[in-house]
Amino acid sequence: MKSGLRLQLAEKMAGEITLSDSPGQALKKWRVNFNIPQGVLAEHLQVSPSVISDYEGGRRKSPGTAVVGKIVDTILSIDEVNGGKSIKKFAKILYSEFDEDVIYDIHDYASSVPLSLIAEAISCELLCGSMEQQIYGYTVVNSLNAIMQLSANEFNKIYGWSTERALIFTNVSGGKSPMVAIRVTPFKPRSVILQGIDVENVHPLVSRLAERDRITVLCTRLDVPEIVEILRDKPW
């Protein structure tokens, strides 16, 4: 008997893949979310790894609903065999509500978006890391309230449905506190954007922590409402 949580996750995953304008990208997003290599998924599906690669790369016709359902079920089954770590993580998202004084905005993309587009849209300046990153969403976080109010497990809620995202921490003074909070939690974002501070005023420890976890750090001086409005209006 499959749990209600598993069924809810399966419905969300299958629906997003099937309805996406880029089903292959959506499939890749969920495979990466569950930290499953292409070869492992292919082995469990009893297909060649090139089949998964072709689906994700858009070189093969988009799979029908039956195939998508089988792929999703296989991803969840692999995770269950490995202790259900990702399923448990997503349970906290399904059954949790975000406090408005902690999370100003959160959005997940069905297909990957270049970090460079996000950075350009909200006038970011690079502190450290690679701009050759693809992200699947963003979260605008009140840095002080998140650090003061959220436990380590609750902090994971800010990742939404994918850690392949940009975390935008607002009203930072030096940027050290959010990076330390990320350092002591198991999940790491692709990018951190520090709002309200210039690159030259960022604490020296930020770059050192970011390099350890391969996180790209950027800064923006735009106001929070402007950031939220710009990102919500983008068609990505």
Secondary structure as UniProt FT lines:
FT   HELIX           4..19
FT   HELIX           23..33
FT   TURN            34..35
FT   HELIX           38..45
FT   HELIX           49..56
FT   TURN            57..58
FT   HELIX           65..81
FT   TURN            82..83
FT   HELIX           85..94
FT   TURN            100..102
FT   STRAND          103..114
FT   HELIX           115..121
FT   TURN            122..123
FT   STRAND          125..128
FT   STRAND          134..142
FT   HELIX           143..149
FT   HELIX           152..155
FT   HELIX           156..159
FT   TURN            160..161
FT   STRAND          166..170
FT   HELIX           176..183
FT   STRAND          191..195
FT   HELIX           199..201
FT   HELIX           204..212
FT   TURN            213..214
FT   STRAND          216..220
FT   HELIX           224..233
//
